[in-house]
Structures are given as structure tokens and as C-alpha cells.
Amino acid sequence: MVRLSTMVMLAGIVLLFVPIPPIATILGVITLVIGAVLRLVTGK
């Protein structure tokens, strides 16, 4: 089963490649950070 943090991090990576540079890049980085925090909090 795929963890929520993995899905959030994948969404962040996808947002980095969306062709709306300022908005997508900022949202992508924020989403990656949220995914990393989720991984640390819920990880084993």
C-alpha cells in the first residue's frame, strides 16, 4: 500500500514540472516539504 507521504511527495514533483513557473514551483516545494514532514512523523 502506498503511504500518504509518498503520494504527497509525488504530487510535489509533478507540480515542479507544471508550466506555471512561480506558482507551481512554490507549491511544488511546499508540497515536497509537507511530504517529507509526513514521512518523518509517520515513518518507522
C-alpha positions in Angstrom: 0.0 0.0 0.0 1.3 3.5 -0.9 1.8 5.8 2.0 0.2 9.2 2.1 3.6 10.9 2.4 4.7 9.2 -0.8 1.7 10.4 -2.7 2.2 13.9 -1.4 5.9 13.9 -2.5 4.9 12.6 -5.9 2.4 15.4 -6.3 5.1 17.9 -5.3 7.4 16.5 -8.0 4.6 16.8 -10.6 3.9 20.4 -9.6 7.6 21.3 -10.2 7.1 20.5 -13.9 3.8 22.3 -14.4 4.3 25.2 -16.8 3.2 28.0 -14.5 6.6 28.8 -13.1 6.1 31.0 -10.0 3.0 29.4 -8.6 3.8 25.7 -9.5 7.4 25.9 -8.3 6.4 27.4 -4.9 3.5 24.9 -4.4 5.8 22.0 -5.5 8.5 22.9 -3.0 5.9 23.3 -0.2 4.3 20.0 -1.1 7.6 18.2 -1.1 8.4 19.7 2.4 4.9 18.6 3.7 5.6 15.1 2.3 9.0 14.9 4.0 7.5 16.0 7.3 4.7 13.4 7.0 7.4 10.8 6.2 9.3 11.8 9.4 6.2 12.0 11.6 4.5 8.8 10.4 7.7 6.8 9.3 9.0 3.8 11.1 
